[in-house]
Amino acid sequence: MSTPSGLDLAGTIGGANASSQKGLIHLVGNGLSFDKALLFMYGPFLSNAFYTPKTNAINITFGAIFLLGLDRSKCSEETVLAKLGFVLGHEVTHGFDKQGVHFDKTGNINVDGIISTEDMKNFSDLNIKAEAIYQDQEVLPGLAQDPEITITEDVADTGGLAFMEELGKEKTDFDWKLFYHEIASGLGSKITRNLFVTGQLNNVHPFGRVRCNVLLTNSPLFQDTFNFKEGDGMYQSKDSQIEIW
């Protein structure tokens, strides 16, 4: 796909991202806080949610809620937890990922981490195991992201899912199959090879089938819900699954 400027779609998106970064630097340089500058750049109807450790704040735009289609009067508990709940749980977990764990509640940096030395070692070991689960998982044939780049988002996803699974357990007659289908519908994506290589290969977020499938297969409750057996495509033994938070 080409544009009037003569650039292909990937090049146009890259140029737009560079322009946005310059605008963000300008706003922060003129006294606006990083959080507020980002929200100003996104605008209320652009969909995004993010956590900033320096202010220990979760930010979610109105556009993110609109995109989720969350008319509470029409949504089931399963849909609300799988859509908005998962996003919020994901962002909360960023406060305790490999970056967030070095910031205290007021945004001060603690090089040694905000948890005990023993817990920090266990946390680091679990992150290494998490990276191994995502290692060599192909988004497209022959194309895989580096889990060392995506690890903070991988961990945030597992935390977001774990949060919502715990809340789901408190509900009466909770439809777990619907819940997991709603999770999958929010994470699954398709992309061309060119756009993935130029715009997503080094993105911190795992993409498409990898983000969806690796996350869900790591959940014991997901495995039990669909009664997967060894040899099934989404089967993962419980001894190889990891739980960080």
VEXTIRO-218472 format. One record per residue (C-alpha): residue number from 1; x, y, z; residue in three letters. Coordinates in pm, whole numbers. Layout:
# VEXTIRO-218472
@nugu:NUM; X:X; Y:Y; Z:Z; drendo:ALA;
...
//
This chain:
# VEXTIRO-218472
@nugu:1; X:0; Y:0; Z:0; drendo:MET;
@nugu:2; X:138; Y:342; Z:-97; drendo:SER;
@nugu:3; X:49; Y:693; Z:19; drendo:THR;
@nugu:4; X:29; Y:1027; Z:-167; drendo:PRO;
@nugu:5; X:373; Y:1116; Z:-28; drendo:SER;
@nugu:6; X:523; Y:817; Z:-206; drendo:GLY;
@nugu:7; X:605; Y:631; Z:116; drendo:LEU;
@nugu:8; X:478; Y:284; Z:183; drendo:ASP;
@nugu:9; X:245; Y:228; Z:478; drendo:LEU;
@nugu:10; X:523; Y:114; Z:712; drendo:ALA;
@nugu:11; X:734; Y:420; Z:626; drendo:GLY;
@nugu:12; X:440; Y:652; Z:685; drendo:THR;
@nugu:13; X:374; Y:499; Z:1026; drendo:ILE;
@nugu:14; X:742; Y:529; Z:1116; drendo:GLY;
@nugu:15; X:742; Y:896; Z:1019; drendo:GLY;
@nugu:16; X:429; Y:961; Z:1223; drendo:ALA;
@nugu:17; X:588; Y:795; Z:1527; drendo:ASN;
@nugu:18; X:901; Y:1009; Z:1493; drendo:ALA;
@nugu:19; X:688; Y:1323; Z:1472; drendo:SER;
@nugu:20; X:495; Y:1221; Z:1783; drendo:SER;
@nugu:21; X:817; Y:1169; Z:1977; drendo:GLN;
@nugu:22; X:936; Y:1519; Z:1886; drendo:LYS;
@nugu:23; X:603; Y:1661; Z:2000; drendo:GLY;
@nugu:24; X:627; Y:1474; Z:2330; drendo:LEU;
@nugu:25; X:978; Y:1608; Z:2394; drendo:ILE;
@nugu:26; X:853; Y:1961; Z:2324; drendo:HIS;
@nugu:27; X:563; Y:1932; Z:2569; drendo:LEU;
@nugu:28; X:777; Y:1788; Z:2850; drendo:VAL;
@nugu:29; X:1044; Y:2048; Z:2782; drendo:GLY;
@nugu:30; X:784; Y:2318; Z:2838; drendo:ASN;
@nugu:31; X:691; Y:2201; Z:3185; drendo:GLY;
@nugu:32; X:414; Y:1944; Z:3127; drendo:LEU;
@nugu:33; X:451; Y:1620; Z:3325; drendo:SER;
@nugu:34; X:534; Y:1310; Z:3122; drendo:PHE;
@nugu:35; X:198; Y:1148; Z:3201; drendo:ASP;
@nugu:36; X:-3; Y:1455; Z:3105; drendo:LYS;
@nugu:37; X:208; Y:1512; Z:2795; drendo:ALA;
@nugu:38; X:137; Y:1158; Z:2675; drendo:LEU;
@nugu:39; X:-235; Y:1193; Z:2739; drendo:LEU;
@nugu:40; X:-232; Y:1528; Z:2555; drendo:PHE;
@nugu:41; X:-52; Y:1367; Z:2260; drendo:MET;
@nugu:42; X:-291; Y:1072; Z:2246; drendo:TYR;
@nugu:43; X:-607; Y:1277; Z:2291; drendo:GLY;
@nugu:44; X:-916; Y:1139; Z:2463; drendo:PRO;
@nugu:45; X:-1036; Y:922; Z:2176; drendo:PHE;
@nugu:46; X:-711; Y:746; Z:2082; drendo:LEU;
@nugu:47; X:-695; Y:406; Z:2249; drendo:SER;
@nugu:48; X:-411; Y:352; Z:2492; drendo:ASN;
@nugu:49; X:-329; Y:259; Z:2850; drendo:ALA;
@nugu:50; X:11; Y:288; Z:3017; drendo:PHE;
@nugu:51; X:190; Y:287; Z:3352; drendo:TYR;
@nugu:52; X:462; Y:535; Z:3446; drendo:THR;
@nugu:53; X:689; Y:431; Z:3735; drendo:PRO;
@nugu:54; X:815; Y:784; Z:3807; drendo:LYS;
@nugu:55; X:466; Y:889; Z:3910; drendo:THR;
@nugu:56; X:340; Y:541; Z:4004; drendo:ASN;
@nugu:57; X:33; Y:609; Z:3791; drendo:ALA;
@nugu:58; X:-191; Y:413; Z:3557; drendo:ILE;
@nugu:59; X:-331; Y:614; Z:3268; drendo:ASN;
@nugu:60; X:-613; Y:497; Z:3043; drendo:ILE;
@nugu:61; X:-777; Y:704; Z:2772; drendo:THR;
@nugu:62; X:-1150; Y:720; Z:2708; drendo:PHE;
@nugu:63; X:-1072; Y:585; Z:2363; drendo:GLY;
@nugu:64; X:-944; Y:260; Z:2515; drendo:ALA;
@nugu:65; X:-1276; Y:206; Z:2690; drendo:ILE;
@nugu:66; X:-1473; Y:296; Z:2376; drendo:PHE;
@nugu:67; X:-1263; Y:57; Z:2168; drendo:LEU;
@nugu:68; X:-1340; Y:-223; Z:2413; drendo:LEU;
@nugu:69; X:-1708; Y:-156; Z:2353; drendo:GLY;
@nugu:70; X:-1787; Y:-167; Z:2722; drendo:LEU;
@nugu:71; X:-2146; Y:-65; Z:2762; drendo:ASP;
@nugu:72; X:-2173; Y:-202; Z:3114; drendo:ARG;
@nugu:73; X:-2548; Y:-249; Z:3085; drendo:SER;
@nugu:74; X:-2495; Y:-495; Z:2799; drendo:LYS;
@nugu:75; X:-2168; Y:-665; Z:2898; drendo:CYS;
@nugu:76; X:-2132; Y:-984; Z:3096; drendo:SER;
@nugu:77; X:-1900; Y:-1010; Z:3394; drendo:GLU;
@nugu:78; X:-1676; Y:-1228; Z:3180; drendo:GLU;
@nugu:79; X:-1643; Y:-960; Z:2913; drendo:THR;
@nugu:80; X:-1573; Y:-679; Z:3159; drendo:VAL;
@nugu:81; X:-1299; Y:-876; Z:3335; drendo:LEU;
@nugu:82; X:-1147; Y:-1000; Z:3008; drendo:ALA;
@nugu:83; X:-1143; Y:-657; Z:2844; drendo:LYS;
@nugu:84; X:-1112; Y:-363; Z:3084; drendo:LEU;
@nugu:85; X:-1014; Y:-574; Z:3386; drendo:GLY;
@nugu:86; X:-727; Y:-742; Z:3202; drendo:PHE;
@nugu:87; X:-594; Y:-406; Z:3082; drendo:VAL;
@nugu:88; X:-599; Y:-261; Z:3435; drendo:LEU;
@nugu:89; X:-440; Y:-573; Z:3583; drendo:GLY;
@nugu:90; X:-172; Y:-559; Z:3313; drendo:HIS;
@nugu:91; X:-87; Y:-197; Z:3397; drendo:GLU;
@nugu:92; X:-84; Y:-263; Z:3773; drendo:VAL;
@nugu:93; X:165; Y:-546; Z:3718; drendo:THR;
@nugu:94; X:398; Y:-305; Z:3537; drendo:HIS;
@nugu:95; X:461; Y:-157; Z:3881; drendo:GLY;
@nugu:96; X:631; Y:-485; Z:3966; drendo:PHE;
@nugu:97; X:799; Y:-588; Z:3641; drendo:ASP;
@nugu:98; X:1177; Y:-577; Z:3579; drendo:LYS;
@nugu:99; X:1163; Y:-199; Z:3555; drendo:GLN;
@nugu:100; X:885; Y:-118; Z:3800; drendo:GLY;
@nugu:101; X:1038; Y:-322; Z:4081; drendo:VAL;
@nugu:102; X:1316; Y:-62; Z:4101; drendo:HIS;
@nugu:103; X:1078; Y:227; Z:4174; drendo:PHE;
@nugu:104; X:909; Y:288; Z:4508; drendo:ASP;
@nugu:105; X:555; Y:418; Z:4555; drendo:LYS;
@nugu:106; X:662; Y:781; Z:4515; drendo:THR;
@nugu:107; X:868; Y:718; Z:4202; drendo:GLY;
@nugu:108; X:1213; Y:717; Z:4361; drendo:ASN;
@nugu:109; X:1466; Y:478; Z:4207; drendo:ILE;
@nugu:110; X:1598; Y:192; Z:4419; drendo:ASN;
@nugu:111; X:1881; Y:20; Z:4234; drendo:VAL;
@nugu:112; X:1860; Y:-291; Z:4455; drendo:ASP;
@nugu:113; X:1482; Y:-317; Z:4415; drendo:GLY;
@nugu:114; X:1190; Y:-256; Z:4650; drendo:ILE;
@nugu:115; X:1166; Y:-620; Z:4761; drendo:ILE;
@nugu:116; X:1404; Y:-827; Z:4975; drendo:SER;
@nugu:117; X:1733; Y:-957; Z:4834; drendo:THR;
@nugu:118; X:1605; Y:-1315; Z:4843; drendo:GLU;
@nugu:119; X:1279; Y:-1221; Z:4671; drendo:ASP;
@nugu:120; X:1471; Y:-1021; Z:4413; drendo:MET;
@nugu:121; X:1681; Y:-1327; Z:4324; drendo:LYS;
@nugu:122; X:1369; Y:-1544; Z:4295; drendo:ASN;
@nugu:123; X:1202; Y:-1272; Z:4087; drendo:PHE;
@nugu:124; X:1500; Y:-1258; Z:3849; drendo:SER;
@nugu:125; X:1503; Y:-1638; Z:3814; drendo:ASP;
@nugu:126; X:1130; Y:-1638; Z:3730; drendo:LEU;
@nugu:127; X:1183; Y:-1370; Z:3466; drendo:ASN;
@nugu:128; X:1449; Y:-1589; Z:3304; drendo:ILE;
@nugu:129; X:1200; Y:-1878; Z:3298; drendo:LYS;
@nugu:130; X:937; Y:-1649; Z:3148; drendo:ALA;
@nugu:131; X:1177; Y:-1547; Z:2872; drendo:GLU;
@nugu:132; X:1237; Y:-1914; Z:2796; drendo:ALA;
@nugu:133; X:864; Y:-1973; Z:2745; drendo:ILE;
@nugu:134; X:850; Y:-1697; Z:2481; drendo:TYR;
@nugu:135; X:1185; Y:-1784; Z:2320; drendo:GLN;
@nugu:136; X:1164; Y:-1869; Z:1948; drendo:ASP;
@nugu:137; X:783; Y:-1837; Z:1941; drendo:GLN;
@nugu:138; X:712; Y:-1729; Z:1584; drendo:GLU;
@nugu:139; X:463; Y:-1453; Z:1506; drendo:VAL;
@nugu:140; X:498; Y:-1535; Z:1137; drendo:LEU;
@nugu:141; X:698; Y:-1820; Z:978; drendo:PRO;
@nugu:142; X:1065; Y:-1749; Z:1046; drendo:GLY;
@nugu:143; X:993; Y:-1432; Z:1245; drendo:LEU;
@nugu:144; X:1013; Y:-1425; Z:1625; drendo:ALA;
@nugu:145; X:1051; Y:-1138; Z:1868; drendo:GLN;
@nugu:146; X:1329; Y:-1127; Z:2128; drendo:ASP;
@nugu:147; X:1181; Y:-1209; Z:2473; drendo:PRO;
@nugu:148; X:1452; Y:-1000; Z:2637; drendo:GLU;
@nugu:149; X:1281; Y:-703; Z:2471; drendo:ILE;
@nugu:150; X:922; Y:-811; Z:2543; drendo:THR;
@nugu:151; X:972; Y:-952; Z:2894; drendo:ILE;
@nugu:152; X:814; Y:-661; Z:3084; drendo:THR;
@nugu:153; X:501; Y:-683; Z:2870; drendo:GLU;
@nugu:154; X:500; Y:-1063; Z:2894; drendo:ASP;
@nugu:155; X:509; Y:-1043; Z:3273; drendo:VAL;
@nugu:156; X:241; Y:-771; Z:3277; drendo:ALA;
@nugu:157; X:15; Y:-995; Z:3068; drendo:ASP;
@nugu:158; X:58; Y:-1290; Z:3305; drendo:THR;
@nugu:159; X:-16; Y:-1062; Z:3599; drendo:GLY;
@nugu:160; X:-323; Y:-914; Z:3435; drendo:GLY;
@nugu:161; X:-461; Y:-1259; Z:3357; drendo:LEU;
@nugu:162; X:-387; Y:-1388; Z:3709; drendo:ALA;
@nugu:163; X:-568; Y:-1088; Z:3863; drendo:PHE;
@nugu:164; X:-881; Y:-1152; Z:3658; drendo:MET;
@nugu:165; X:-876; Y:-1527; Z:3716; drendo:GLU;
@nugu:166; X:-880; Y:-1462; Z:4091; drendo:GLU;
@nugu:167; X:-1175; Y:-1225; Z:4051; drendo:LEU;
@nugu:168; X:-1354; Y:-1476; Z:3828; drendo:GLY;
@nugu:169; X:-1327; Y:-1738; Z:4101; drendo:LYS;
@nugu:170; X:-1533; Y:-1511; Z:4326; drendo:GLU;
@nugu:171; X:-1823; Y:-1504; Z:4078; drendo:LYS;
@nugu:172; X:-2112; Y:-1748; Z:4078; drendo:THR;
@nugu:173; X:-2154; Y:-1954; Z:3757; drendo:ASP;
@nugu:174; X:-1865; Y:-1777; Z:3590; drendo:PHE;
@nugu:175; X:-1833; Y:-1882; Z:3224; drendo:ASP;
@nugu:176; X:-1462; Y:-1952; Z:3193; drendo:TRP;
@nugu:177; X:-1478; Y:-2048; Z:2826; drendo:LYS;
@nugu:178; X:-1640; Y:-1715; Z:2739; drendo:LEU;
@nugu:179; X:-1383; Y:-1532; Z:2952; drendo:PHE;
@nugu:180; X:-1088; Y:-1690; Z:2772; drendo:TYR;
@nugu:181; X:-1245; Y:-1638; Z:2431; drendo:HIS;
@nugu:182; X:-1284; Y:-1269; Z:2516; drendo:GLU;
@nugu:183; X:-919; Y:-1251; Z:2629; drendo:ILE;
@nugu:184; X:-810; Y:-1410; Z:2301; drendo:ALA;
@nugu:185; X:-1025; Y:-1177; Z:2089; drendo:SER;
@nugu:186; X:-855; Y:-877; Z:2250; drendo:GLY;
@nugu:187; X:-499; Y:-1003; Z:2200; drendo:LEU;
@nugu:188; X:-506; Y:-1181; Z:1864; drendo:GLY;
@nugu:189; X:-395; Y:-977; Z:1562; drendo:SER;
@nugu:190; X:-292; Y:-1021; Z:1200; drendo:LYS;
@nugu:191; X:-13; Y:-834; Z:1023; drendo:ILE;
@nugu:192; X:183; Y:-841; Z:697; drendo:THR;
@nugu:193; X:547; Y:-951; Z:704; drendo:ARG;
@nugu:194; X:671; Y:-611; Z:586; drendo:ASN;
@nugu:195; X:481; Y:-415; Z:848; drendo:LEU;
@nugu:196; X:583; Y:-659; Z:1123; drendo:PHE;
@nugu:197; X:953; Y:-637; Z:1033; drendo:VAL;
@nugu:198; X:955; Y:-258; Z:1004; drendo:THR;
@nugu:199; X:718; Y:-171; Z:1287; drendo:GLY;
@nugu:200; X:673; Y:-457; Z:1533; drendo:GLN;
@nugu:201; X:978; Y:-686; Z:1536; drendo:LEU;
@nugu:202; X:1152; Y:-480; Z:1806; drendo:ASN;
@nugu:203; X:835; Y:-364; Z:1979; drendo:ASN;
@nugu:204; X:825; Y:-424; Z:2355; drendo:VAL;
@nugu:205; X:482; Y:-586; Z:2320; drendo:HIS;
@nugu:206; X:458; Y:-949; Z:2208; drendo:PRO;
@nugu:207; X:243; Y:-966; Z:1898; drendo:PHE;
@nugu:208; X:-62; Y:-1155; Z:1776; drendo:GLY;
@nugu:209; X:-74; Y:-1531; Z:1819; drendo:ARG;
@nugu:210; X:236; Y:-1532; Z:2041; drendo:VAL;
@nugu:211; X:89; Y:-1282; Z:2285; drendo:ARG;
@nugu:212; X:-239; Y:-1470; Z:2296; drendo:CYS;
@nugu:213; X:-134; Y:-1835; Z:2283; drendo:ASN;
@nugu:214; X:174; Y:-1829; Z:2506; drendo:VAL;
@nugu:215; X:-11; Y:-1633; Z:2774; drendo:LEU;
@nugu:216; X:-309; Y:-1868; Z:2782; drendo:LEU;
@nugu:217; X:-118; Y:-2196; Z:2762; drendo:THR;
@nugu:218; X:78; Y:-2081; Z:3068; drendo:ASN;
@nugu:219; X:-244; Y:-2072; Z:3274; drendo:SER;
@nugu:220; X:-333; Y:-2391; Z:3467; drendo:PRO;
@nugu:221; X:-696; Y:-2279; Z:3486; drendo:LEU;
@nugu:222; X:-710; Y:-2232; Z:3108; drendo:PHE;
@nugu:223; X:-568; Y:-2581; Z:3061; drendo:GLN;
@nugu:224; X:-827; Y:-2728; Z:3297; drendo:ASP;
@nugu:225; X:-1116; Y:-2532; Z:3143; drendo:THR;
@nugu:226; X:-1059; Y:-2678; Z:2797; drendo:PHE;
@nugu:227; X:-930; Y:-3011; Z:2928; drendo:ASN;
@nugu:228; X:-617; Y:-3009; Z:2713; drendo:PHE;
@nugu:229; X:-416; Y:-3329; Z:2699; drendo:LYS;
@nugu:230; X:-56; Y:-3397; Z:2606; drendo:GLU;
@nugu:231; X:-29; Y:-3375; Z:2229; drendo:GLY;
@nugu:232; X:-293; Y:-3102; Z:2194; drendo:ASP;
@nugu:233; X:-175; Y:-2785; Z:2023; drendo:GLY;
@nugu:234; X:-221; Y:-2562; Z:2328; drendo:MET;
@nugu:235; X:-117; Y:-2814; Z:2592; drendo:TYR;
@nugu:236; X:155; Y:-2712; Z:2836; drendo:GLN;
@nugu:237; X:255; Y:-2923; Z:3134; drendo:SER;
@nugu:238; X:200; Y:-2760; Z:3470; drendo:LYS;
@nugu:239; X:559; Y:-2815; Z:3576; drendo:ASP;
@nugu:240; X:672; Y:-2590; Z:3287; drendo:SER;
@nugu:241; X:428; Y:-2309; Z:3366; drendo:GLN;
@nugu:242; X:544; Y:-2006; Z:3562; drendo:ILE;
@nugu:243; X:370; Y:-1773; Z:3804; drendo:GLU;
@nugu:244; X:549; Y:-1452; Z:3904; drendo:ILE;
@nugu:245; X:287; Y:-1246; Z:4086; drendo:TRP;
//
